[in-house]
């Protein structure tokens, strides 16, 4: 059987570095403890493992302190903590039409529950890119939060976060960035970008296990951000109130230590490989895919053609096939694994005009994909576009 090609890295990365699996097994077999729940060696070492993960994440994104990194279940949990925790009744929010449901759904809930107001910023239908000036012009005196998806999980578009952040330096609005599709693919500097909250998963381009993620909180904002959960932290256990210091304020209950063990291993792998090398790999695959698909009749590829303005996430459509049919044929005939549909981003599909058609078929390349993978994907799309054009004729 032909080797299966995994190109659904925008959902979760696969495969993981071998070191990740080794770290998970080592935790399960040698530690197995909950950090802060004992003074014995295994519990202490688990606590040190969590601290190491914070240090490595902080170094990767130039966070002010490791303690500003709060572990979460995933990126959705991080985004919900920021949105529900910072918004108050009547606040105004600016968000883009490229946001994921992890932002759209909390905001729509709060539209009713807290009577917030939201201004939605349109993106260019061809590129999925947003004009920073449009965000700046949408700001109001009571704008509390600006939400921007750094990299689109539909079009691959990478928004100019540093420019948008600069526009917000003289305004009281806080800046929340969803880095689900960019962290691990390209450098991120929360200080240079003026980001107040950076939400991200550990299981996508960071190459860690599912069930890991984090929210980076700018120091000083922790007192303004309300915790969504309360519980045991292993610290100040004599107090019935949640601790007010970082990161315990936002981390009740036992951690997913086995997942974080895997994440620490993947962060080490990324440091050794180098984020600039990973970005070069991502851009090379993007350039190759764009070049090899540009002349295929009956195939549409959405998003920017400038590889410096995108990540290797591609929505495609073939004339005569709906998204689910195309994905099924790619798997059954070519052993290529993709994701069809709306991709939890309905406004993004409205923007590019694919919502009424049931969305697109998405191919998303990762750190372990090769130029040969890209060529096989392009050849498969060419063959399907050609065969269905003949059938339609």
C-alpha positions in Angstrom: 0.0 0.0 0.0 1.2 3.5 -0.8 2.5 5.4 2.2 -0.2 7.6 3.6 0.6 11.3 3.5 -0.6 13.3 6.6 -1.4 16.9 5.6 -3.8 17.8 8.5 -1.2 19.5 10.7 -3.5 22.5 11.2 -5.7 20.2 13.2 -2.8 18.5 15.1 0.7 17.8 14.1 1.7 14.2 13.1 4.1 12.6 13.5 5.7 13.9 16.7 9.4 13.9 17.3 10.5 10.5 18.8 11.7 12.4 21.9 8.1 13.3 22.7 7.0 9.7 22.9 10.1 8.9 25.0 9.3 11.7 27.4 5.7 10.6 27.8 6.8 7.1 28.6 9.5 8.2 31.0 7.0 10.3 32.9 4.5 7.4 33.1 7.1 4.8 34.1 9.4 6.9 36.3 7.5 9.9 37.8 3.7 9.6 37.7 3.3 12.3 40.4 1.3 15.5 40.6 3.4 18.6 41.0 2.9 20.4 44.3 1.1 17.5 45.9 4.1 16.0 47.8 7.6 16.6 49.0 9.0 13.4 47.7 11.4 13.3 44.7 9.0 12.3 42.0 6.6 15.2 42.9 9.4 17.7 43.0 10.8 16.5 39.7 7.3 16.9 38.1 7.2 20.5 39.4 10.6 21.1 37.9 9.4 19.7 34.6 6.5 22.2 34.6 8.8 25.0 35.4 11.2 24.0 32.6 8.3 24.1 30.1 7.4 27.6 31.2 11.0 28.7 30.8 11.3 27.2 27.3 8.0 28.7 26.1 8.9 32.1 27.6 12.2 32.0 25.7 10.5 31.0 22.5 8.1 34.0 22.5 10.2 36.5 24.5 7.7 36.5 27.3 8.6 38.8 30.2 8.8 36.0 32.8 8.2 32.3 32.8 5.5 32.8 35.4 3.5 34.7 32.9 2.9 31.4 31.1 -0.3 29.7 32.3 -0.9 26.1 31.2 -4.3 25.3 29.7 -6.0 22.3 28.1 -5.6 23.7 24.6 -5.8 27.0 22.7 -9.6 27.2 23.0 -9.3 27.1 26.8 -6.6 29.8 26.7 -8.8 32.0 24.5 -11.8 31.5 26.7 -9.8 32.4 29.8 -8.7 35.7 28.2 -12.1 36.6 26.7 -14.4 35.6 29.6 -11.8 36.8 32.2 -11.2 40.3 30.9 -14.6 41.5 29.4 -17.2 43.3 31.6 -20.7 44.3 30.9 -21.0 46.8 28.1 -17.4 46.5 26.9 -16.6 47.1 23.2 -14.5 44.5 21.3 -12.8 44.6 17.9 -12.4 41.3 16.2 -11.7 40.1 12.6 -13.8 38.0 10.3 -10.9 35.5 10.2 -11.4 34.4 13.8 -11.9 30.8 14.8 -14.9 29.6 16.7 -12.8 29.6 19.8 -13.1 33.4 19.7 -16.4 33.7 17.8 -18.4 31.6 20.2 -17.3 33.2 23.5 -17.9 36.6 22.0 -21.4 35.6 20.8 -22.3 34.2 24.2 -21.2 37.5 25.8 -23.1 39.6 23.3 -26.2 38.2 25.0 -25.0 37.7 28.6 -22.9 40.8 29.2 -24.3 43.0 26.4 -20.9 43.6 25.0 -20.6 45.2 21.5 -18.4 43.8 18.7 -17.1 45.5 15.6 -16.1 42.9 13.0 -13.2 43.8 10.7 -13.5 42.5 7.1 -10.6 40.8 5.4 -9.6 40.8 1.8 -11.6 38.1 0.0 -8.6 37.0 -2.1 -5.9 37.0 0.6 -7.7 36.8 3.9 -5.5 39.7 5.2 -6.8 42.5 7.4 -5.8 46.2 7.1 -4.3 47.4 10.4 -5.8 50.8 9.7 -9.3 49.3 9.7 -8.7 48.0 13.2 -7.3 51.3 14.4 -10.3 53.2 12.9 -12.7 50.8 14.7 -11.4 51.6 18.2 -13.7 53.4 20.5 -13.1 55.0 23.9 -14.5 52.0 25.6 -12.8 49.3 23.5 -11.6 46.8 26.0 -10.2 44.0 23.7 -8.9 43.5 20.2 -8.9 39.9 19.0 -6.8 38.9 16.0 -6.1 35.5 14.6 -2.4 35.5 13.8 -2.5 32.8 11.2 -5.8 31.6 9.5 -6.6 28.0 9.7 -8.6 28.4 6.5 -6.4 30.5 4.1 -3.0 30.4 5.9 -3.0 34.2 5.9 -0.6 35.7 8.5 -1.8 39.0 9.9 0.7 41.9 10.5 0.6 41.5 14.3 3.5 43.9 15.0 1.9 46.7 13.0 -1.5 46.1 14.7 0.2 46.0 18.1 1.9 49.3 17.3 -1.5 50.9 16.5 -2.7 49.9 20.0 0.2 51.4 22.0 -1.7 54.7 22.7 -5.0 53.1 23.4 -6.3 51.4 26.5 -7.6 48.4 24.5 -5.9 45.0 25.3 -4.5 42.9 22.5 -5.4 39.1 22.3 -3.6 37.1 19.6 -4.6 33.6 18.6 -1.3 32.0 17.6 -2.7 28.5 17.0 -1.4 28.3 13.5 1.8 30.3 13.8 3.7 29.4 17.0 6.3 26.8 16.1 6.2 27.9 12.4 7.7 31.4 12.8 9.3 33.7 15.4 6.9 35.4 17.8 8.0 38.2 20.2 5.1 39.3 22.5 7.1 42.4 23.6 7.9 43.7 20.2 4.4 42.9 19.0 2.8 44.6 22.0 0.7 41.5 22.7 -1.2 41.4 26.1 -2.5 37.9 25.8 -1.0 35.2 23.5 -3.1 32.0 23.3 -1.7 28.8 21.7 -1.9 25.0 21.7 1.0 22.7 22.4 -0.2 20.0 19.9 0.1 21.8 16.6 3.4 23.2 15.3 4.9 23.0 18.8 4.7 19.3 18.1 3.5 18.3 21.6 0.7 16.1 22.7 -3.0 16.9 22.5 -4.4 18.3 25.8 -1.7 20.9 26.1 -1.7 24.7 25.6 -1.0 28.0 27.3 -1.9 31.6 27.7 0.8 34.2 28.0 -0.4 37.0 30.2 1.4 40.4 30.3 2.6 41.0 33.8 0.3 43.4 35.6 -2.9 42.1 33.9 -3.3 39.1 36.1 -5.2 41.1 38.7 -7.6 42.4 36.0 -8.2 38.9 34.6 -10.8 36.9 36.5 -10.0 33.2 36.9 -12.7 30.9 35.4 -11.9 28.0 37.7 -10.9 27.7 41.4 -9.5 24.8 43.3 -6.4 23.2 44.7 -3.0 24.4 43.6 -0.7 22.8 46.1 0.2 26.3 47.4 -1.3 28.2 50.4 -3.6 25.3 51.0 -4.7 26.8 54.3 -6.5 29.6 52.5 -10.1 29.0 51.1 -9.5 31.7 48.5 -7.7 31.1 45.2 -4.1 32.3 45.3 -3.6 35.7 43.7 -0.1 35.1 42.4 1.1 33.7 39.0 0.6 31.1 37.7 -1.4 29.5 40.5 -4.2 32.1 40.1 -5.2 30.4 36.9 -4.1 26.8 37.3 -6.4 25.0 39.7 -6.2 21.2 39.9 -3.6 18.7 38.9 -1.8 19.5 35.7 -1.7 17.3 32.6 1.9 16.5 33.6 2.3 13.6 31.2 1.3 15.9 28.3 3.5 18.7 29.5 6.4 16.2 29.7 5.9 15.5 26.0 5.6 19.3 25.3 8.9 20.0 27.0 10.6 17.4 24.8 9.1 18.9 21.7 10.2 22.4 22.8 13.7 21.1 23.1 13.5 19.6 19.6 12.3 23.0 18.3 15.2 24.8 20.0 17.7 22.4 18.5 16.2 22.7 15.0 15.8 26.5 15.3 12.6 28.5 14.7 14.2 30.2 11.7 14.9 26.8 10.0 11.4 25.7 10.7 10.0 28.9 9.1 12.2 28.4 6.1 10.9 24.8 5.7 7.3 26.0 6.0 7.9 28.7 3.4 9.7 26.3 1.0 6.8 23.9 1.1 4.3 26.8 0.6 6.2 28.1 -2.4 6.5 24.6 -3.9 2.7 23.9 -3.5 1.8 27.3 -5.0 4.1 26.7 -8.0 3.0 23.2 -8.7 -0.7 24.0 -8.5 -0.9 27.4 -10.2 -1.6 26.0 -13.7 -4.1 23.3 -12.8 -7.3 24.0 -14.6 -10.4 23.6 -12.4 -8.5 24.0 -9.1 -8.8 27.0 -6.9 -6.3 27.7 -4.1 -7.2 30.3 -1.6 -5.1 32.7 0.4 -1.9 34.8 -0.2 0.5 33.9 -3.0 3.3 35.7 -1.0 4.8 33.0 1.2 6.0 35.7 3.7 2.3 36.5 4.3 1.1 33.0 5.0 1.8 29.6 6.6 1.5 26.3 4.8 -2.2 25.9 5.3 -4.1 25.7 2.0 -7.8 25.6 1.3 -8.6 24.2 -2.2 -11.6 23.4 -4.3 -12.0 21.4 -7.4 -14.7 22.1 -9.9 -17.4 19.4 -9.9 -16.5 18.1 -6.4 -17.7 19.2 -3.0 -15.2 19.5 -0.2 -16.1 16.1 1.4 -16.0 14.3 -1.9 -12.6 15.7 -2.7 -11.2 14.7 0.7 -12.6 11.2 0.3 -11.1 10.8 -3.1 -7.7 12.1 -1.9 -7.7 9.5 0.8 -9.2 6.5 -1.1 -7.2 7.0 -4.4 -4.0 8.7 -3.3 -3.7 8.0 0.5 -3.6 11.7 1.3 -5.2 12.8 4.5 -6.9 16.2 4.5 -9.8 18.0 6.3 -12.9 19.2 4.5 -15.6 21.6 5.7 -15.9 24.9 7.4 -13.0 24.3 9.7 -14.6 26.0 12.7 -14.3 29.3 11.0 -17.6 30.3 9.4 -16.9 34.0 9.0 -13.6 33.2 7.2 -15.4 31.0 4.8 -18.0 33.8 4.3 -15.1 36.1 3.5 -13.6 33.9 0.8 -17.1 32.9 -0.5 -17.0 29.2 0.2 -19.5 29.0 3.0 -22.5 28.2 0.8 -20.6 25.3 -0.8 -19.9 23.6 2.5 -16.4 25.0 2.8 -13.2 23.8 1.2 -10.7 20.9 1.5 -7.7 21.8 3.5 -4.1 20.6 3.2 -1.8 21.8 5.9 1.9 20.9 5.9 4.1 20.4 8.9 7.7 20.0 10.1 7.9 16.4 8.9 6.4 16.8 5.5 8.7 16.7 2.5 8.9 18.2 -1.0 7.9 14.7 -2.3 4.7 15.0 -0.2 3.9 18.3 -1.7 4.5 17.0 -5.3 2.3 14.0 -4.6 -0.5 16.3 -3.3 -0.2 18.6 -6.3 -0.2 15.6 -8.8 -3.3 14.1 -7.1 -5.2 17.4 -7.3 -4.2 17.8 -10.9 -5.5 14.3 -11.7 -8.8 14.8 -9.9 -9.3 18.2 -11.5 -8.6 16.7 -14.9 -10.8 13.6 -14.5 -13.8 15.6 -13.2 -13.4 18.2 -15.9 -13.7 15.4 -18.5 -16.6 13.9 -16.6 -18.4 17.2 -16.5 -17.8 17.8 -20.2 
